Amino acid sequence: LSHLISSIGSSLKQNDAFSYIRNLYEHSFITEKEANIMFAAVSDSTLNPLGIHKDSMRAIIFKNIIISLRR
């Protein structure tokens, strides 16, 4: 998970985030329910209305989710 966090960088596209989430699920790091919550949290439809740079915000959100999984 540490390697995943460092590979994300400061920006993350929706497709890349979804690929990471699918990979975490397929390798049993997260449950299906957790994967669905993560998909919702980092989706374009969630981040677009905020009027922010969605790829940067997505990277921040995704990194924080991964950090919380390590605990």
N, C-alpha and C positions, 0 to 999 in steps of 0.2 A: 504494500500500500504506500510506503514511503516513496518508492520509485515512481508510482503512478502520480503522486502529488507533485514530484519534481518535474515530471514530463509534461504537465499541463501548461505551465507558463502563465502568462498574464491574460490570455485570451483563449476562448474555447467555443468552437462552433457547435450548434445543436447536434448535428450528425455525429461529431466526434464524441460528445458527451454521451449520447445514446449508445454508441459503440462501447465505450468504457463501462456503462451500466450493464449492458447485455453481457459483457465479458465477466464482470463481477458476479452476476447472477449465474451464468453458466459454470463458473468455478466455485459456486456455493459460498461465496463471501457474503452474499445478501439473499434475502428471501424474495419471492415474487412480489409480495406486498411492499417491501422496502424499495424494490426496483421501480414499481409503479409510482410511489411517492417521489422518488428521485427524478423520474421522467417528468412528472408534473412540475417539480421545483425548477428544473433547468430548461423547460420548453420555451420556444419562441413566443408562444401564446401567453405565457406567464410574464415574460420579461419585456415584451414589446410595449405594453401600455405604460410602463414606468418612465418612459422618456429618457432612458439611460443607454449607454453603450452596452447592449445586451451580452456581447461575447465576453467582455471584461467582467461583468457582473456574474455571468454564468460560471466563469473560471473561479471566482471567489466563492460562490455558493457551493460548487462542486468540491473544491478543496476542503471547505469546512465540513461538508458531509463526510468526506473520506477521513478526515482527522477524527471526527466523532466515532467512526467505525473502529478506529484503532484502539479506543478506550475500553 
